[in-house]
Amino acid sequence: MEQTDIDPETLNRPEWNSLLENYSLHDVGEAYFRGRTDQLGLEAESWGIDERHNDEGLVFDNKMDLRLWEPLDGQKHPPKGGGFVPSPPLHKEPVDMELFEAAVDELGSVDMAEFETEEWELKGVVDIKTKSSSSWMGKFNLRHLAHYAEHAANYNVPVFLFFTIVNRENEEVGDESMVVPITTDWDYEALVEHYDRDNNYQLSGKELNETAQQCDMVKGTFRAPDGNMVVEVDSAYEKDFDWVVANVL
């Protein structure tokens, strides 16, 4: 998590959109996605931070929105505080020592195995991209793409984006949606280093564009009104939700 000196008011654009409006849009899209993955038997863990009401300064991290877990033994709640998941991506919850010690005090002798939580398997990591206009489908910040690729390499599970149109007036998910899998066979490390605020390594705008173009999923780049460099996804990488069923389960 990183605290910045950026004023949140800079995102409240009368002629465009606002931070809170974007969060509201995002909530609708995420609820829709959670509903679909719940039908697949996956448990969604909120991973990224939510600082929408922080009016002191923008805070961000490089995490994605959700980690998707498969409960291997029928658990009903995703693991907490899994942190970095090694390969193979399995997580085992620690024994709750307070409950264990209370049971020992009450019963005198207890098998600790009864308090062990079974393993969960990490199946995928996803970021939700909600849009109010079709013109912004498949477009997102280059900085984010670099970190998405980093997560895909570290976790060794499908890492992908879920784009969907949300009707602002009715707060309903529209008919248009797509899945975009993240690839790692390009020099994303250079971009991660460039966007690291603690690092003096910098690429020029031309070098950023050239590095982004190494990624096959990138059709092109452009500067957004807020100054961020944005990538546009090549249509060959636009998948439907069946991709999730085939590659995440």
C-alpha positions as CSV (number, residue, x, y, z in Angstrom):
1,M,0.0,0.0,0.0
2,E,1.3,3.4,-0.9
3,Q,0.3,6.8,0.4
4,T,0.6,9.6,-2.2
5,D,0.5,13.4,-2.1
6,I,-2.1,13.4,-4.9
7,D,-5.3,15.4,-4.0
8,P,-8.4,13.2,-4.4
9,E,-10.2,16.3,-5.7
10,T,-8.1,16.0,-8.9
11,L,-10.3,13.0,-9.8
12,N,-13.6,14.9,-9.3
13,R,-13.9,16.1,-12.9
14,P,-17.2,18.0,-13.6
15,E,-16.8,17.4,-17.3
16,W,-16.0,13.7,-16.9
17,N,-16.4,11.5,-13.9
18,S,-15.4,11.2,-10.2
19,L,-13.6,8.7,-7.9
20,L,-16.8,7.9,-6.0
21,E,-18.8,7.5,-9.2
22,N,-16.3,5.0,-10.5
23,Y,-16.3,3.0,-7.2
24,S,-20.1,2.9,-7.4
25,L,-19.9,1.5,-10.9
26,H,-17.3,-0.9,-9.9
27,D,-19.4,-2.3,-7.0
28,V,-22.2,-3.3,-9.3
29,G,-19.8,-5.0,-11.7
30,E,-18.0,-6.9,-9.0
31,A,-21.3,-8.1,-7.4
32,Y,-22.3,-9.4,-10.8
33,F,-18.9,-11.2,-11.3
34,R,-19.0,-12.7,-7.8
35,G,-22.5,-14.1,-8.5
36,R,-21.2,-15.8,-11.6
37,T,-18.2,-17.3,-9.9
38,D,-20.2,-18.4,-6.9
39,Q,-22.3,-20.5,-9.3
40,L,-19.0,-22.2,-10.4
41,G,-18.3,-23.2,-6.8
42,L,-15.4,-20.6,-6.3
43,E,-15.0,-18.4,-3.3
44,A,-13.9,-14.8,-4.0
45,E,-11.5,-13.1,-1.6
46,S,-11.3,-9.3,-1.7
47,W,-7.7,-8.6,-2.2
48,G,-7.1,-5.0,-3.2
49,I,-7.7,-2.1,-0.8
50,D,-10.8,0.2,-0.8
51,E,-9.9,3.8,0.0
52,R,-12.8,5.6,-1.7
53,H,-13.6,7.8,1.3
54,N,-10.0,8.8,2.1
55,D,-10.1,12.6,1.5
56,E,-6.6,13.2,2.8
57,G,-4.7,11.8,-0.2
58,L,-4.9,9.0,-2.7
59,V,-3.8,5.6,-1.4
60,F,-3.2,2.7,-3.7
61,D,-1.7,-0.7,-3.9
62,N,-0.7,-2.9,-6.9
63,K,-3.0,-5.8,-5.9
64,M,-5.9,-6.9,-8.1
65,D,-9.6,-6.9,-6.9
66,L,-10.2,-10.6,-6.2
67,R,-8.5,-13.9,-5.7
68,L,-10.6,-16.9,-6.5
69,W,-10.3,-20.0,-4.3
70,E,-11.6,-23.5,-4.6
71,P,-12.6,-25.0,-1.2
72,L,-11.1,-28.4,-1.4
73,D,-13.2,-29.8,1.5
74,G,-16.4,-27.8,1.3
75,Q,-15.5,-24.8,3.3
76,K,-17.9,-21.8,3.0
77,H,-15.6,-18.9,3.5
78,P,-12.4,-18.0,1.7
79,P,-9.0,-18.0,3.6
80,K,-8.0,-14.8,5.3
81,G,-4.6,-13.2,5.1
82,G,-3.2,-15.7,2.6
83,G,-0.4,-13.3,1.6
84,F,1.9,-14.5,-1.2
85,V,0.8,-18.0,-2.4
86,P,3.7,-20.2,-3.4
87,S,3.5,-22.7,-6.3
88,P,1.6,-25.0,-6.1
89,P,-0.9,-22.3,-5.0
90,L,-2.3,-23.9,-1.9
91,H,-3.2,-22.2,1.4
92,K,-3.8,-23.8,4.8
93,E,-5.4,-21.7,7.5
94,P,-3.5,-21.8,10.8
95,V,-5.0,-23.4,13.9
96,D,-7.0,-20.9,15.9
97,M,-5.1,-21.3,19.2
98,E,-7.6,-19.4,21.3
99,L,-10.3,-21.9,20.4
100,F,-7.9,-24.8,20.9
101,E,-6.8,-23.6,24.3
102,A,-10.4,-22.9,25.4
103,A,-11.4,-26.4,24.4
104,V,-8.4,-27.9,26.3
105,D,-9.4,-25.9,29.4
106,E,-13.0,-27.2,29.1
107,L,-12.4,-30.8,28.1
108,G,-8.9,-31.4,29.4
109,S,-7.6,-33.2,26.3
110,V,-8.3,-32.3,22.6
111,D,-6.9,-33.5,19.3
112,M,-5.4,-30.5,17.6
113,A,-6.2,-32.0,14.2
114,E,-9.8,-31.2,14.9
115,F,-9.0,-27.5,14.8
116,E,-6.9,-27.6,11.6
117,T,-8.5,-25.9,8.5
118,E,-8.2,-27.9,5.3
119,E,-6.4,-26.6,2.3
120,W,-7.7,-24.1,-0.3
121,E,-6.4,-24.0,-3.9
122,L,-5.9,-20.6,-5.6
123,K,-7.6,-20.9,-9.0
124,G,-7.2,-17.4,-10.4
125,V,-6.8,-13.6,-9.8
126,V,-9.0,-11.1,-11.4
127,D,-9.5,-7.3,-11.7
128,I,-12.9,-5.9,-12.5
129,K,-13.1,-3.2,-15.1
130,T,-16.6,-1.6,-15.2
131,K,-17.3,0.9,-18.0
132,S,-20.3,3.1,-18.8
133,S,-19.3,3.4,-22.5
134,S,-18.4,0.7,-25.0
135,S,-15.6,3.0,-26.3
136,W,-13.6,2.2,-23.1
137,M,-14.0,-1.6,-23.2
138,G,-10.6,-3.3,-23.4
139,K,-8.7,-0.1,-22.4
140,F,-6.8,0.3,-19.1
141,N,-3.6,1.9,-17.7
142,L,-0.3,0.5,-18.8
143,R,1.0,0.7,-15.2
144,H,-1.7,-1.8,-14.2
145,L,-0.8,-4.1,-17.1
146,A,2.8,-4.3,-15.8
147,H,1.7,-5.4,-12.4
148,Y,-1.0,-7.8,-13.7
149,A,1.8,-9.6,-15.6
150,E,3.9,-9.6,-12.5
151,H,1.1,-11.3,-10.5
152,A,0.6,-13.8,-13.3
153,A,4.3,-14.8,-13.2
154,N,4.4,-14.9,-9.4
155,Y,1.2,-16.9,-8.8
156,N,1.3,-19.2,-11.8
157,V,-2.5,-19.3,-12.1
158,P,-4.8,-17.6,-14.6
159,V,-4.7,-13.9,-14.1
160,F,-7.3,-12.0,-16.1
161,L,-9.6,-8.9,-16.4
162,F,-13.3,-8.9,-16.5
163,F,-14.8,-6.0,-18.4
164,T,-18.5,-5.2,-18.3
165,I,-20.8,-2.3,-19.2
166,V,-22.8,-0.9,-16.3
167,N,-25.8,1.3,-16.7
168,R,-25.2,4.2,-14.3
169,E,-28.9,5.2,-14.1
170,N,-30.2,1.8,-13.3
171,E,-27.1,0.4,-11.7
172,E,-27.4,-2.7,-13.7
173,V,-24.8,-4.8,-15.5
174,G,-25.3,-4.4,-19.3
175,D,-25.3,-7.0,-22.0
176,E,-21.7,-6.3,-23.0
177,S,-18.9,-8.0,-21.1
178,M,-15.6,-9.8,-21.9
179,V,-12.6,-11.6,-20.2
180,V,-9.0,-10.7,-21.0
181,P,-6.3,-13.1,-19.9
182,I,-2.9,-11.5,-19.0
183,T,0.3,-12.8,-20.7
184,T,3.8,-12.7,-19.3
185,D,6.0,-13.4,-22.4
186,W,7.2,-9.8,-22.7
187,D,9.5,-7.3,-20.8
188,Y,7.0,-6.3,-18.2
189,E,9.7,-6.1,-15.5
190,A,11.1,-2.9,-17.1
191,L,7.6,-1.3,-16.7
192,V,7.3,-2.5,-13.1
193,E,10.7,-0.8,-12.4
194,H,9.6,2.4,-14.2
195,Y,6.4,2.7,-12.2
196,D,8.0,1.9,-8.8
197,R,7.9,5.2,-7.0
198,D,11.0,4.2,-4.9
199,N,13.1,3.7,-8.0
200,N,14.9,6.3,-10.1
201,Y,14.7,4.1,-13.3
202,Q,12.6,5.9,-15.9
203,L,11.6,5.2,-19.4
204,S,10.6,7.9,-21.9
205,G,7.1,8.0,-23.4
206,K,8.5,6.4,-26.6
207,E,10.2,3.6,-24.6
208,L,7.0,3.0,-22.6
209,N,5.1,2.6,-25.9
210,E,7.8,0.4,-27.4
211,T,7.8,-1.9,-24.3
212,A,4.1,-2.1,-24.3
213,Q,4.0,-3.1,-27.9
214,Q,6.2,-6.2,-27.0
215,C,3.1,-7.6,-25.4
216,D,1.0,-9.5,-28.0
217,M,-2.3,-8.6,-26.3
218,V,-1.6,-4.8,-26.8
219,K,-3.1,-3.4,-29.9
220,G,-1.9,0.1,-29.2
221,T,-1.3,2.9,-26.6
222,F,-2.5,6.4,-26.1
223,R,-2.5,9.1,-23.4
224,A,-5.7,9.5,-21.4
225,P,-7.1,12.9,-20.4
226,D,-5.6,12.4,-16.9
227,G,-2.1,11.9,-18.4
228,N,-1.9,8.1,-17.8
229,M,-0.7,5.9,-20.7
230,V,-3.4,3.6,-21.7
231,V,-3.3,0.3,-23.6
232,E,-5.9,-1.1,-25.9
233,V,-6.4,-4.8,-26.0
234,D,-6.1,-6.7,-29.3
235,S,-9.5,-8.2,-30.2
236,A,-7.8,-11.7,-30.4
237,Y,-7.5,-11.6,-26.6
238,E,-11.1,-10.7,-26.0
239,K,-12.8,-13.9,-24.5
240,D,-16.2,-14.6,-23.2
241,F,-17.0,-16.0,-19.8
242,D,-16.7,-19.5,-21.0
243,W,-12.9,-18.9,-20.9
244,V,-13.2,-18.7,-17.1
245,V,-14.9,-22.0,-17.0
246,A,-12.4,-23.7,-19.2
247,N,-9.2,-22.2,-17.7
248,V,-9.9,-21.4,-14.1
249,L,-11.9,-24.4,-13.0
